[in-house]
Amino acid sequence: MKFRYLIAAVSCLYSPPAFAADPATDPIAKFRSTIGDFQRITTPDGVEENFTADINGTKQFVSVRGNHRGNPLILFIHGGPGAPELPISWAFQRPWEEYFTVVQWEQRASGKTWPLNDSAAIAPTLTIEQYRDDAIALIEQLIKRYGKRKVIVIGHSWGSIPGLMTAIKRPDIVHAYVGIGQIIDFREGERIGYEQILKRAREDNNAQAVTELESLEPYPGNGAFDVDKITVQRKWSIHYGYLTAGRDNPNAYFAMHHYSPAYDSDAIKAWGEGSAFTIERLLPKLADVSFKDVKSLKVPVYMFLGRHDYTTPSDIVDQWVRDVRAPDKLSIWFEDSAHTIPTDEPGKALLTLVTHVRQNARGPGEHPAPLP
């Protein structure tokens, strides 16, 4: 239970429970197999492969899927830290693969990457800059492997930190940047989120929530983030639907892990272990992350904003987009979403990617099929 709340501290999610891999003892295995077969890429020029990439002295797991190799590449940088979204991607990604080739990358010390490296050797490398440099190194490999000039980078939640840093440092390899649950000023976001949750608890006459939340004051405070405090804040943030819109728990989100054709019991176990390991070491380094001083970008930037997202509050992001200079920029509000936009509003997420983002990815090596 301690690890579940520890993982909730930053990723806002609980570690998914393990399940048996043997179809004889696990009836869900048949459904996973069926989903995997149904989602199989069958187009002649499609891409469906997993590989282990050598990235800055480590081995890291990569999944690549898409119907047509000529489509633009998306690098999806997952949240957490240490919370890969490959095991839930089956619930939203398949339609994306008609218009993009989608890369799900399991970051340093995360998910299927976790057992590939020595944890003692990895521990001192868990810095924000290292994740940015890993993303850049992977992009360079992807460009060469698939004959592209650039990629579209999507950063979700924690992944929006190394994602935006990558777009800032290496605009020459990024077509466009998309932030989902974007972090602009981590400490300010925590303060705003806390105030909103406490307000809701008081309006709801939720004495337990009010007592627990008031005990955190001042929140988030100065200095490094306190794991126990942020865990309590996330507990009530989840309860009031600020993780998945309209839900007071993450159960439906994690049920999707059970049915994932990409994950088995060992991968689920690694997901939890890697997330706990990463959060303990990286969390104190995130407190003062801020992009408020970034006044311009050399790539188009699109921010997907959940109206009910107080995990990473959207108003901060919207104001930042208004102020920043970029070749193209847009805030897109998702009225029925909180922090998990791809699963809260999967249709609008795809439509927005196709109509606003895909147009930036044209040139040698990128010849997207015409839109219907």
N, C-alpha and C positions, 0 to 999 in steps of 0.2 A: 504493500500500500504506500509506503514511503516513496518508492521509486515512481509510482503512478502520479503522486502529487508533485514530485520533483520534476517529472517530465511536463506536467501541466504548467509548471512555473513559467516557462517561456514559450513552449510550443502550443500551449493552451489545450493540449490533447493528452489523453491517457494512453499508456502503452497498451496496444492491443493484446488480448490474451492469446496464448498459444493454442494450437489445435493439432490433432493427429494428422499424419500424412497418409496413412493407410486407408484406402477406400473401404476396406472391410470394417474398420472401426470408426471411420469418419464419413458419414453419409454426405457431408458437404463437399467432399472431394470430387464426387461425380459432377456436381454443379460447377465446381471450378474448372474441371476438364471441359465441360460443355461450353462454358463462357470462353475459355481459351480457344477452342476450336471455332466458335462463332466469330471471334475477333481476329482470326488468322488473316494476315495480309495475303490476298490471292491475285492481285494485279501483277502483270508480267514484269513491270519495272518498279515494283514496290520494294520497300526496305522493312525487314523484320529481323533484327539481330541484337544480341547482347554480347558485350565484350568487356574485358578488363583493360583499362587504360593505365599506362605508366605516367603518373603525373607528379612532378616535383618530388621524386624519390619514394612515392607510394603507389600502390595499386588501388584503382578505384573502379567501381562497377558502373557500366553505362548501358542503357537500353535505348534503342532507336527504332522507330516505327513510322511508316508512312506509305501511302498508296502509290506515289509517283516520285521518283528521285529528282525530277526537275523542280519540285516544289521547294519553297524556302524552308530553311532549317530553323526550328525553335529550340533553344536551350532553356529548359525549365529548371530553375534553381529553387529547390524545395525549402520549406520552412523548418522550424525547430528552435534552435539548431539541433540537428540530429534526427529529424522527423521526415524521412523520405515519403514522397507522395506517389511513387510508383505503385504501391499496393492498393491505392484508391483510384488510380488513373483510368482503370477500365470503366469506371462509372461516368466519365465525362470526355475522355480523350479520343475515343474511336472516331467521332465525326470530325475532330480536328485533323485527323490523318488523311482526310480527303483533300485538304488544302495546304497542309504543312507536313514536313517530316519532323517528328517530335522526339527530342532527346530528353529522357529522364535520367538524371545523373545523381547517383548516391554518393554524397560528399564524404570527405575525409572523416573517418570514425563513425559513419552512418550506415544503417541498414546492411545491405549485402557487401558493402565495403568494409564494415567493421571487422569481420574475421580475416580479412586479407592482409592485415598489417599488425605489427606488434604494438599493443596499446601503450606500453611504457615508452617506446620510441616516438609514438604519435603525440603523446600528451603535451610536450613542450611546443609542438608546432601549431596548436589550436589557437590561432590568432585570426582576427578579422582580415588582416592583410593577406594571410596565407590562403584563406578561402577565395579571396579575389584573385590571387595569383594562380590558384588551381583552376578557377573558371577560365581565365585567359589561356592557360596552357591547354585545357580541354578544347576550347574554341579553335585554337590553332590546329589541333589534331583533327577536329571535325571538318574544318575547311579543306584540309588536305585530303582526308579520307573520302569526302563526298563531292569534291570538285566545286566548292563554293568560294565566294569572295568574303562573305560576312554571314552572320547569323542574327536572328531576332532573339533577344534575351528577355525572358520573363522571370522576374523575381517575386516569390510569394513569401510574405511575412518575414522571418529571419532572412530568407533568401534574397529579399529586396535590398539588404545591406551590401553583400558582395556583388549582387546584380547591378545596382546603380553605380557602385565603385568601379566595376568593369567597364560600364558605358562611359564613365568619366575618363578613365585612364586609357582605354583603347577604343576610341570611336572608329578607328580604321577597320575594325573587325566586327562592328555591331551595326546592323541595319537600323534597328529601332529598339528602344527599351520600353517594356511594359511592367508596371508595378502593380501588384495585387496585394492588398493589405500592406501597403508600403510603409516603411519606417522612415520618417524624416527627422524627428527629434525624439529619441527613445524616452528620455526622462520626462519631457513635456507630455508625450503621449500617455505615459503611465499615470501622470497626475490627472489629466483630463478624463481618462478612462475610469480611474478611481472615483472621481467626483460624480460622474454619471451613474456608476453602479450604486454608490451610497445614496444618491438622490432617489433612484428607483426603489431601493430597499426601504427607505423611509416612507415613500408614497405607498408602498405595499404593506406597510406596518409589519415588516419582517424583522422581528426583534432579534432573532439569532444573527441574521445578516448584518444588521446595524451594529450590534455589539462586536462582532468579529471584525468588521471593517473599521469601526472607530478605534479599535485597539491597535491598528496599523499606523495611526497618525504620529508624526507626519509621514505621508506616503507620496512618492517613493523615498523621500528624504535625500540627503546628500551622500556622496561617496558611492561605493559599489552597491549594486542591488542586493537586497536580502532575500535569499531563496524562500524562506518561510513566509515572509510578507507577500511576496509576489504570488506564492501558491494560494494563499487565502484570497487575494484579489481575483485570481483567475477562477477560483471555485465559484464565486458569485457572479463573475462576468459570464461564465458558461451558463449559470442558472437563469440569467436574465436574457439569454438569447444573443449575446454579443460575440459568440463564436459561430454557431450555426443558427441562422435566423429562424425564429419561431420555435426553437427547441430549448429545453432546459437541461439537456445533458448531451454528451457526445456519443451516445450509444449507437445511433444510426451510422455515424461516420465510421466508427470502428467495426461495425458489422461488415462494412464493405471489405475490410482486410481479409475476413474469413473466406470470401468468395473470389479473391484475386487469383487469377491464373499465373501471376508472376511471382507469388510468394508461397513458401511452404512453412512448416513449423520452425525450421532452423532460421529462416529469414525473419520471421516474426520475433523470435527470441533475440536475434541480433539487432532488430529495430529498437527494442526496449533497452538493451544493454548499451548500445551506441548512443542513444539519446540521453540516458542518464549520465554516462561518462562525459559526453560533450557539454551538457548544460552545467555540470558542476565546475568545469574548467573554463568555459567561455563566458558564462553569465556575468561575472564581475567586470569583464572587459567591454560589455555592451552599454553600460549605464550612460556614458557620455557620447554615444554615437549621435551625430547630428549632421544633416546636410543643409542646414539653414544658410550657411555661408556660400553654398554653391549657387551662383547667379546665372550660369549659362551652361548649356550642353551642346555638343556638336552633333548629336543624333536626335531624331524625333523621339518624343517621350509621351507615353500614354498611361494614365493612371486609372485603374479600375477601383472605384470607391464604393464600398458597401455602406448603405445608408444606416445600417444598424451595427456597424463595426466600431466597438469601443475597445477592442483588443489593440488595434493600431488605429486610433481615431482618424476619420477621413477628413475632417475640416482642416487639420494641419496640412495634409497633403494637397488639398484643393487650393489653399492659399499659396503654397509653395509653387504649384504649377502656374498660378496667375502671375507670380513674380519672376519666374525663371525665363531666360531666353533660350530658344531652341529652334531648329529648322521647322518643326511642327510640334504642337503640344495640345493635349486635350485631357480634361478630366471627364470620365464617364461614370455617372452615378448608377448604381444598381439598387433600385428601391426595395427589392425583396431579399437583399443579401446582408449578411454580417461579414465575418472574416473569411469565410470559405466560399468565395464567389463562384469558382468553377463547378462546385456541386450545388450551391444554392440557386444559381441561375445559369445552368450550362448552355442553354440556347442563346441567351443574350451574350454570354462570354464568347462563344464561337462567332456569332454574327458581328460582334465588335472587332474581333481579331481579323476577320475576313474583310470587312468594309473599311477599316481604318488603318490597320497595321500592315497587312499583306502588300499593299500598294508600294511600300517602301523597299520591298525585296525584289528588285528587278535588275537584271544585268547578266553578264557572262556567268554561266553556271546556275542561274536562277531564271527559269522560264515557266512560271506557274501556269497551270491549265486555266483557260478562260473561265470566269465565273459564269454560273448559269444565269 
